[in-house]
Amino acid sequence: MKRILLSISAIAALTAIVSAQSVTVFEGGRVVVGDGQVIDNASVVVTGDRITQVAPAASIKAPAGATRVSLSGKTLMPAIVDTHVHTSTTAPELENDLKQRAHFGVSAALSMGLDGTDAPFARRATTTPGLARLFLAGRGITAPEKGRTEVPFWITTPEEGRKAVQENAAKNVDIIKIWVDDRDGKFPKLTPPLYSAVIDEAHRNKLRVTAHIFSLEDARGLLKAGVDSFAHGIRDRDMDDEAAALLKARPNFVLIPNMPDRGVVADYSWLKGHIPDGEVQKIQAAATDRPQVAATWAIQARNLKRMSDAGVKITVGTDGNTPWAPHVEMADMVAAGMTPAQVIVSATRNGAEFLRIANTGTIANGMIADLIVLDANPIENITNTRKINAVYLRGAAVPR
Ligand SMILES: [Zn+2]
């Protein structure tokens, strides 16, 4: 057996590193914990990358040499976890994707099944200051969809489904993604025997399965087959009592509502200065009243509200590669009938739990300091999550 012997000078050097850990004290503001609690006039001490104290402002005195950040009139909340994205597939693009996400207060994102190159896996294995962390579903699994992306596994037999799961398991993916959607009748979709085999094989490999769904019927079938999460809400009609009962029997099930375009006029001026002006103009011009789009949105809104009221675990996911999208999604979830407090729990603690990121998602002793300083209170108005004053990832301020 080898022993590592440390000289006195090495021990002294290590001690110096530990004691030189930077201390930041966020003083005297509103703390939205991420678990539903809000603490007024609190202070938060961050030592290195960890939260080491959360207490009433009066009881905390900043140690000598600490960086002091005034939270007067401000709100501190945990950074956001986006549980449904599709990031780029090359190293430099990925770095930019995750830098942009950090800018908008996102600490981690789950890329959902279109990752067929090595770069995302290399990126996932690395934690870089100033970048959000990446989580992966590798190559998702679907029925042959000729003309669409060929990155996912196209399966037609249960054996092919099991093999696809095994290949993803070998790459240690964070979750298995499946698509169960005939895309308006244009393609075959995974049948119950196919998705049941995938779910069974995933569970044998200690992996969970999240399903892109469209119809209530498929939602019911997937729940019966033991699916762990929906990557979208039920979109074709209002959910029924049978689906509600199936969900009730599954307390660990996670819904990523991923609301579609709301189809109403919206103000995107908050993006000015954060993305190129031309892009803001394009987005603003597209945000018009479209009653048919709004009617589609309303079905999903009612289903989200019903699931939220029933206590289903909900996270925030945005689909695509838009780093600021969580701020729109959170407002959409409130428009659907969830409270801002519920939506923030979805965006923080629930997302971190779903991605199984240890010690993140809330503001409490021992948690990793992934934090957003806001200039206004998001519990009063969810769009205040857009008023970002500063972002801290793993205790370090993100340059922005
Ligand atoms: Zn997606």
Residues whose N, C-alpha, C, O or C-beta is under 5 A from the ligand:
A	BS01	ZN	M112 D319 G320
